[in-house]
Amino acid sequence: MNASLGSTLALSKAIQGREAAIRHLAHSTSAPSNLNAWVLA
């Protein structure tokens, strides 16, 4: 149970980090190409 909860929290943090990175790229000057590259990676 604890291991499952731990991996769920880790996955949640990873998803939040990815979303933060996407938002950061979306505000950069070359947003379209960077955002597409990140999403497809």
PDBQT receptor file of N, H, CA, C and O in Angstrom, charges set to zero:
ATOM      1  N   MET A   1       0.838  -1.203   0.000  1.00  0.00    +0.000 N 
ATOM      2  CA  MET A   1       0.000   0.000   0.000  1.00  0.00    +0.000 C 
ATOM      3  C   MET A   1       0.874   1.254   0.000  1.00  0.00    +0.000 C 
ATOM      4  O   MET A   1       0.650   2.161  -0.802  1.00  0.00    +0.000 OA
ATOM      5  N   ASN A   2       1.854   1.313   0.880  1.00  0.00    +0.000 N 
ATOM      6  H   ASN A   2       2.035   0.576   1.531  1.00  0.00    +0.000 HD
ATOM      7  CA  ASN A   2       2.718   2.485   0.936  1.00  0.00    +0.000 C 
ATOM      8  C   ASN A   2       3.530   2.651  -0.343  1.00  0.00    +0.000 C 
ATOM      9  O   ASN A   2       3.726   3.772  -0.813  1.00  0.00    +0.000 OA
ATOM     10  N   ALA A   3       4.006   1.538  -0.909  1.00  0.00    +0.000 N 
ATOM     11  H   ALA A   3       3.846   0.628  -0.527  1.00  0.00    +0.000 HD
ATOM     12  CA  ALA A   3       4.782   1.630  -2.152  1.00  0.00    +0.000 C 
ATOM     13  C   ALA A   3       3.896   2.155  -3.282  1.00  0.00    +0.000 C 
ATOM     14  O   ALA A   3       4.341   2.964  -4.096  1.00  0.00    +0.000 OA
ATOM     15  N   SER A   4       2.659   1.702  -3.332  1.00  0.00    +0.000 N 
ATOM     16  H   SER A   4       2.297   1.045  -2.670  1.00  0.00    +0.000 HD
ATOM     17  CA  SER A   4       1.737   2.167  -4.368  1.00  0.00    +0.000 C 
ATOM     18  C   SER A   4       1.465   3.657  -4.214  1.00  0.00    +0.000 C 
ATOM     19  O   SER A   4       1.453   4.403  -5.193  1.00  0.00    +0.000 OA
ATOM     20  N   LEU A   5       1.246   4.083  -2.966  1.00  0.00    +0.000 N 
ATOM     21  H   LEU A   5       1.256   3.477  -2.170  1.00  0.00    +0.000 HD
ATOM     22  CA  LEU A   5       0.996   5.500  -2.710  1.00  0.00    +0.000 C 
ATOM     23  C   LEU A   5       2.219   6.334  -3.080  1.00  0.00    +0.000 C 
ATOM     24  O   LEU A   5       2.092   7.415  -3.656  1.00  0.00    +0.000 OA
ATOM     25  N   GLY A   6       3.400   5.825  -2.746  1.00  0.00    +0.000 N 
ATOM     26  H   GLY A   6       3.503   4.948  -2.278  1.00  0.00    +0.000 HD
ATOM     27  CA  GLY A   6       4.633   6.546  -3.061  1.00  0.00    +0.000 C 
ATOM     28  C   GLY A   6       4.811   6.731  -4.551  1.00  0.00    +0.000 C 
ATOM     29  O   GLY A   6       5.171   7.820  -4.998  1.00  0.00    +0.000 OA
ATOM     30  N   SER A   7       4.565   5.681  -5.334  1.00  0.00    +0.000 N 
ATOM     31  H   SER A   7       4.273   4.796  -4.970  1.00  0.00    +0.000 HD
ATOM     32  CA  SER A   7       4.741   5.816  -6.781  1.00  0.00    +0.000 C 
ATOM     33  C   SER A   7       3.666   6.718  -7.384  1.00  0.00    +0.000 C 
ATOM     34  O   SER A   7       3.915   7.408  -8.373  1.00  0.00    +0.000 OA
ATOM     35  N   THR A   8       2.487   6.711  -6.797  1.00  0.00    +0.000 N 
ATOM     36  H   THR A   8       2.285   6.151  -5.994  1.00  0.00    +0.000 HD
ATOM     37  CA  THR A   8       1.431   7.607  -7.276  1.00  0.00    +0.000 C 
ATOM     38  C   THR A   8       1.827   9.060  -7.041  1.00  0.00    +0.000 C 
ATOM     39  O   THR A   8       1.624   9.909  -7.910  1.00  0.00    +0.000 OA
ATOM     40  N   LEU A   9       2.392   9.349  -5.865  1.00  0.00    +0.000 N 
ATOM     41  H   LEU A   9       2.557   8.660  -5.160  1.00  0.00    +0.000 HD
ATOM     42  CA  LEU A   9       2.833  10.717  -5.574  1.00  0.00    +0.000 C 
ATOM     43  C   LEU A   9       3.986  11.122  -6.473  1.00  0.00    +0.000 C 
ATOM     44  O   LEU A   9       4.047  12.263  -6.931  1.00  0.00    +0.000 OA
ATOM     45  N   ALA A  10       4.897  10.201  -6.728  1.00  0.00    +0.000 N 
ATOM     46  H   ALA A  10       4.847   9.274  -6.356  1.00  0.00    +0.000 HD
ATOM     47  CA  ALA A  10       6.031  10.500  -7.596  1.00  0.00    +0.000 C 
ATOM     48  C   ALA A  10       5.538  10.801  -9.010  1.00  0.00    +0.000 C 
ATOM     49  O   ALA A  10       6.029  11.725  -9.660  1.00  0.00    +0.000 OA
ATOM     50  N   LEU A  11       4.566  10.018  -9.484  1.00  0.00    +0.000 N 
ATOM     51  H   LEU A  11       4.168   9.268  -8.957  1.00  0.00    +0.000 HD
ATOM     52  CA  LEU A  11       4.018  10.245 -10.820  1.00  0.00    +0.000 C 
ATOM     53  C   LEU A  11       3.316  11.599 -10.876  1.00  0.00    +0.000 C 
ATOM     54  O   LEU A  11       3.435  12.325 -11.863  1.00  0.00    +0.000 OA
ATOM     55  N   SER A  12       2.595  11.931  -9.827  1.00  0.00    +0.000 N 
ATOM     56  H   SER A  12       2.498  11.341  -9.026  1.00  0.00    +0.000 HD
ATOM     57  CA  SER A  12       1.906  13.222  -9.767  1.00  0.00    +0.000 C 
ATOM     58  C   SER A  12       2.905  14.368  -9.843  1.00  0.00    +0.000 C 
ATOM     59  O   SER A  12       2.678  15.348 -10.553  1.00  0.00    +0.000 OA
ATOM     60  N   LYS A  13       4.015  14.245  -9.110  1.00  0.00    +0.000 N 
ATOM     61  H   LYS A  13       4.199  13.449  -8.534  1.00  0.00    +0.000 HD
ATOM     62  CA  LYS A  13       5.034  15.301  -9.137  1.00  0.00    +0.000 C 
ATOM     63  C   LYS A  13       5.664  15.391 -10.518  1.00  0.00    +0.000 C 
ATOM     64  O   LYS A  13       5.946  16.489 -10.997  1.00  0.00    +0.000 OA
ATOM     65  N   ALA A  14       5.889  14.250 -11.167  1.00  0.00    +0.000 N 
ATOM     66  H   ALA A  14       5.660  13.358 -10.778  1.00  0.00    +0.000 HD
ATOM     67  CA  ALA A  14       6.489  14.257 -12.499  1.00  0.00    +0.000 C 
ATOM     68  C   ALA A  14       5.560  14.940 -13.497  1.00  0.00    +0.000 C 
ATOM     69  O   ALA A  14       6.012  15.701 -14.354  1.00  0.00    +0.000 OA
ATOM     70  N   ILE A  15       4.261  14.666 -13.383  1.00  0.00    +0.000 N 
ATOM     71  H   ILE A  15       3.895  14.049 -12.688  1.00  0.00    +0.000 HD
ATOM     72  CA  ILE A  15       3.283  15.291 -14.277  1.00  0.00    +0.000 C 
ATOM     73  C   ILE A  15       3.240  16.796 -14.039  1.00  0.00    +0.000 C 
ATOM     74  O   ILE A  15       3.183  17.573 -14.992  1.00  0.00    +0.000 OA
ATOM     75  N   GLN A  16       3.268  17.212 -12.777  1.00  0.00    +0.000 N 
ATOM     76  H   GLN A  16       3.314  16.580 -12.003  1.00  0.00    +0.000 HD
ATOM     77  CA  GLN A  16       3.251  18.639 -12.460  1.00  0.00    +0.000 C 
ATOM     78  C   GLN A  16       4.497  19.317 -13.014  1.00  0.00    +0.000 C 
ATOM     79  O   GLN A  16       4.421  20.435 -13.524  1.00  0.00    +0.000 OA
ATOM     80  N   GLY A  17       5.644  18.649 -12.916  1.00  0.00    +0.000 N 
ATOM     81  H   GLY A  17       5.706  17.741 -12.502  1.00  0.00    +0.000 HD
ATOM     82  CA  GLY A  17       6.882  19.215 -13.439  1.00  0.00    +0.000 C 
ATOM     83  C   GLY A  17       6.822  19.372 -14.942  1.00  0.00    +0.000 C 
ATOM     84  O   GLY A  17       7.282  20.372 -15.493  1.00  0.00    +0.000 OA
ATOM     85  N   ARG A  18       6.242  18.358 -15.615  1.00  0.00    +0.000 N 
ATOM     86  H   ARG A  18       5.868  17.545 -15.168  1.00  0.00    +0.000 HD
ATOM     87  CA  ARG A  18       6.114  18.426 -17.076  1.00  0.00    +0.000 C 
ATOM     88  C   ARG A  18       5.197  19.580 -17.475  1.00  0.00    +0.000 C 
ATOM     89  O   ARG A  18       5.505  20.328 -18.402  1.00  0.00    +0.000 OA
ATOM     90  N   GLU A  19       4.078  19.723 -16.777  1.00  0.00    +0.000 N 
ATOM     91  H   GLU A  19       3.828  19.116 -16.023  1.00  0.00    +0.000 HD
ATOM     92  CA  GLU A  19       3.154  20.813 -17.082  1.00  0.00    +0.000 C 
ATOM     93  C   GLU A  19       3.815  22.175 -16.859  1.00  0.00    +0.000 C 
ATOM     94  O   GLU A  19       3.607  23.106 -17.638  1.00  0.00    +0.000 OA
ATOM     95  N   ALA A  20       4.613  22.287 -15.793  1.00  0.00    +0.000 N 
ATOM     96  H   ALA A  20       4.782  21.531 -15.161  1.00  0.00    +0.000 HD
ATOM     97  CA  ALA A  20       5.312  23.544 -15.517  1.00  0.00    +0.000 C 
ATOM     98  C   ALA A  20       6.301  23.845 -16.639  1.00  0.00    +0.000 C 
ATOM     99  O   ALA A  20       6.438  24.994 -17.060  1.00  0.00    +0.000 OA
ATOM    100  N   ALA A  21       6.990  22.811 -17.121  1.00  0.00    +0.000 N 
ATOM    101  H   ALA A  21       6.879  21.878 -16.778  1.00  0.00    +0.000 HD
ATOM    102  CA  ALA A  21       7.958  22.999 -18.201  1.00  0.00    +0.000 C 
ATOM    103  C   ALA A  21       7.248  23.404 -19.488  1.00  0.00    +0.000 C 
ATOM    104  O   ALA A  21       7.744  24.248 -20.235  1.00  0.00    +0.000 OA
ATOM    105  N   ILE A  22       6.095  22.808 -19.745  1.00  0.00    +0.000 N 
ATOM    106  H   ILE A  22       5.693  22.123 -19.138  1.00  0.00    +0.000 HD
ATOM    107  CA  ILE A  22       5.326  23.161 -20.942  1.00  0.00    +0.000 C 
ATOM    108  C   ILE A  22       4.859  24.615 -20.860  1.00  0.00    +0.000 C 
ATOM    109  O   ILE A  22       4.923  25.354 -21.843  1.00  0.00    +0.000 OA
ATOM    110  N   ARG A  23       4.389  25.017 -19.676  1.00  0.00    +0.000 N 
ATOM    111  H   ARG A  23       4.337  24.417 -18.878  1.00  0.00    +0.000 HD
ATOM    112  CA  ARG A  23       3.963  26.416 -19.510  1.00  0.00    +0.000 C 
ATOM    113  C   ARG A  23       5.144  27.355 -19.712  1.00  0.00    +0.000 C 
ATOM    114  O   ARG A  23       5.007  28.420 -20.314  1.00  0.00    +0.000 OA
ATOM    115  N   HIS A  24       6.311  26.949 -19.203  1.00  0.00    +0.000 N 
ATOM    116  H   HIS A  24       6.423  26.084 -18.714  1.00  0.00    +0.000 HD
ATOM    117  CA  HIS A  24       7.504  27.775 -19.361  1.00  0.00    +0.000 C 
ATOM    118  C   HIS A  24       7.854  27.913 -20.848  1.00  0.00    +0.000 C 
ATOM    119  O   HIS A  24       8.165  29.005 -21.322  1.00  0.00    +0.000 OA
ATOM    120  N   LEU A  25       7.799  26.793 -21.572  1.00  0.00    +0.000 N 
ATOM    121  H   LEU A  25       7.546  25.906 -21.187  1.00  0.00    +0.000 HD
ATOM    122  CA  LEU A  25       8.105  26.823 -23.005  1.00  0.00    +0.000 C 
ATOM    123  C   LEU A  25       7.065  27.641 -23.763  1.00  0.00    +0.000 C 
ATOM    124  O   LEU A  25       7.391  28.328 -24.732  1.00  0.00    +0.000 OA
ATOM    125  N   ALA A  26       5.826  27.564 -23.322  1.00  0.00    +0.000 N 
ATOM    126  H   ALA A  26       5.562  27.007 -22.535  1.00  0.00    +0.000 HD
ATOM    127  CA  ALA A  26       4.766  28.298 -24.006  1.00  0.00    +0.000 C 
ATOM    128  C   ALA A  26       4.982  29.800 -23.932  1.00  0.00    +0.000 C 
ATOM    129  O   ALA A  26       4.502  30.542 -24.788  1.00  0.00    +0.000 OA
ATOM    130  N   HIS A  27       5.714  30.256 -22.899  1.00  0.00    +0.000 N 
ATOM    131  H   HIS A  27       6.104  29.653 -22.203  1.00  0.00    +0.000 HD
ATOM    132  CA  HIS A  27       5.973  31.682 -22.749  1.00  0.00    +0.000 C 
ATOM    133  C   HIS A  27       7.295  32.107 -23.382  1.00  0.00    +0.000 C 
ATOM    134  O   HIS A  27       7.634  33.290 -23.390  1.00  0.00    +0.000 OA
ATOM    135  N   SER A  28       8.038  31.139 -23.912  1.00  0.00    +0.000 N 
ATOM    136  H   SER A  28       7.763  30.178 -23.905  1.00  0.00    +0.000 HD
ATOM    137  CA  SER A  28       9.319  31.483 -24.527  1.00  0.00    +0.000 C 
ATOM    138  C   SER A  28       9.093  32.065 -25.921  1.00  0.00    +0.000 C 
ATOM    139  O   SER A  28       7.983  31.994 -26.448  1.00  0.00    +0.000 OA
ATOM    140  N   THR A  29      10.126  32.636 -26.516  1.00  0.00    +0.000 N 
ATOM    141  H   THR A  29      11.028  32.694 -26.088  1.00  0.00    +0.000 HD
ATOM    142  CA  THR A  29       9.969  33.332 -27.796  1.00  0.00    +0.000 C 
ATOM    143  C   THR A  29       9.677  32.369 -28.941  1.00  0.00    +0.000 C 
ATOM    144  O   THR A  29       8.949  32.717 -29.871  1.00  0.00    +0.000 OA
ATOM    145  N   SER A  30      10.236  31.162 -28.882  1.00  0.00    +0.000 N 
ATOM    146  H   SER A  30      10.826  30.879 -28.126  1.00  0.00    +0.000 HD
ATOM    147  CA  SER A  30      10.012  30.188 -29.962  1.00  0.00    +0.000 C 
ATOM    148  C   SER A  30       9.032  29.106 -29.498  1.00  0.00    +0.000 C 
ATOM    149  O   SER A  30       9.290  27.911 -29.639  1.00  0.00    +0.000 OA
ATOM    150  N   ALA A  31       7.918  29.547 -28.950  1.00  0.00    +0.000 N 
ATOM    151  H   ALA A  31       7.708  30.518 -28.836  1.00  0.00    +0.000 HD
ATOM    152  CA  ALA A  31       6.955  28.647 -28.335  1.00  0.00    +0.000 C 
ATOM    153  C   ALA A  31       6.478  27.501 -29.232  1.00  0.00    +0.000 C 
ATOM    154  O   ALA A  31       6.529  26.353 -28.791  1.00  0.00    +0.000 OA
ATOM    155  N   PRO A  32       6.017  27.743 -30.459  1.00  0.00    +0.000 N 
ATOM    156  CA  PRO A  32       5.432  26.645 -31.246  1.00  0.00    +0.000 C 
ATOM    157  C   PRO A  32       6.378  25.462 -31.438  1.00  0.00    +0.000 C 
ATOM    158  O   PRO A  32       5.994  24.326 -31.162  1.00  0.00    +0.000 OA
ATOM    159  N   SER A  33       7.594  25.697 -31.900  1.00  0.00    +0.000 N 
ATOM    160  H   SER A  33       7.906  26.620 -32.125  1.00  0.00    +0.000 HD
ATOM    161  CA  SER A  33       8.503  24.591 -32.174  1.00  0.00    +0.000 C 
ATOM    162  C   SER A  33       8.946  23.907 -30.877  1.00  0.00    +0.000 C 
ATOM    163  O   SER A  33       9.012  22.679 -30.822  1.00  0.00    +0.000 OA
ATOM    164  N   ASN A  34       9.248  24.684 -29.838  1.00  0.00    +0.000 N 
ATOM    165  H   ASN A  34       9.195  25.682 -29.883  1.00  0.00    +0.000 HD
ATOM    166  CA  ASN A  34       9.670  24.099 -28.573  1.00  0.00    +0.000 C 
ATOM    167  C   ASN A  34       8.551  23.287 -27.938  1.00  0.00    +0.000 C 
ATOM    168  O   ASN A  34       8.789  22.190 -27.433  1.00  0.00    +0.000 OA
ATOM    169  N   LEU A  35       7.347  23.812 -27.960  1.00  0.00    +0.000 N 
ATOM    170  H   LEU A  35       7.154  24.704 -28.370  1.00  0.00    +0.000 HD
ATOM    171  CA  LEU A  35       6.217  23.135 -27.345  1.00  0.00    +0.000 C 
ATOM    172  C   LEU A  35       5.920  21.826 -28.078  1.00  0.00    +0.000 C 
ATOM    173  O   LEU A  35       5.690  20.796 -27.445  1.00  0.00    +0.000 OA
ATOM    174  N   ASN A  36       5.926  21.869 -29.412  1.00  0.00    +0.000 N 
ATOM    175  H   ASN A  36       6.113  22.706 -29.926  1.00  0.00    +0.000 HD
ATOM    176  CA  ASN A  36       5.682  20.656 -30.175  1.00  0.00    +0.000 C 
ATOM    177  C   ASN A  36       6.753  19.609 -29.913  1.00  0.00    +0.000 C 
ATOM    178  O   ASN A  36       6.440  18.428 -29.763  1.00  0.00    +0.000 OA
ATOM    179  N   ALA A  37       8.016  20.027 -29.857  1.00  0.00    +0.000 N 
ATOM    180  H   ALA A  37       8.271  20.987 -29.979  1.00  0.00    +0.000 HD
ATOM    181  CA  ALA A  37       9.112  19.095 -29.621  1.00  0.00    +0.000 C 
ATOM    182  C   ALA A  37       8.973  18.456 -28.241  1.00  0.00    +0.000 C 
ATOM    183  O   ALA A  37       9.229  17.263 -28.074  1.00  0.00    +0.000 OA
ATOM    184  N   TRP A  38       8.565  19.254 -27.253  1.00  0.00    +0.000 N 
ATOM    185  H   TRP A  38       8.356  20.223 -27.388  1.00  0.00    +0.000 HD
ATOM    186  CA  TRP A  38       8.436  18.737 -25.890  1.00  0.00    +0.000 C 
ATOM    187  C   TRP A  38       7.284  17.736 -25.805  1.00  0.00    +0.000 C 
ATOM    188  O   TRP A  38       7.428  16.676 -25.196  1.00  0.00    +0.000 OA
ATOM    189  N   VAL A  39       6.161  18.061 -26.402  1.00  0.00    +0.000 N 
ATOM    190  H   VAL A  39       6.044  18.923 -26.897  1.00  0.00    +0.000 HD
ATOM    191  CA  VAL A  39       4.985  17.186 -26.328  1.00  0.00    +0.000 C 
ATOM    192  C   VAL A  39       5.241  15.870 -27.056  1.00  0.00    +0.000 C 
ATOM    193  O   VAL A  39       4.811  14.811 -26.599  1.00  0.00    +0.000 OA
ATOM    194  N   LEU A  40       5.943  15.937 -28.190  1.00  0.00    +0.000 N 
ATOM    195  H   LEU A  40       6.293  16.798 -28.560  1.00  0.00    +0.000 HD
ATOM    196  CA  LEU A  40       6.180  14.724 -28.972  1.00  0.00    +0.000 C 
ATOM    197  C   LEU A  40       7.323  13.885 -28.423  1.00  0.00    +0.000 C 
ATOM    198  O   LEU A  40       7.433  12.708 -28.766  1.00  0.00    +0.000 OA
ATOM    199  N   ALA A  41       8.171  14.453 -27.585  1.00  0.00    +0.000 N 
ATOM    200  H   ALA A  41       8.081  15.409 -27.306  1.00  0.00    +0.000 HD
ATOM    201  CA  ALA A  41       9.329  13.732 -27.050  1.00  0.00    +0.000 C 
ATOM    202  C   ALA A  41       8.894  12.567 -26.170  1.00  0.00    +0.000 C 
ATOM    203  O   ALA A  41       9.738  11.849 -25.635  1.00  0.00    +0.000 OA
TER     204      ALA A  41
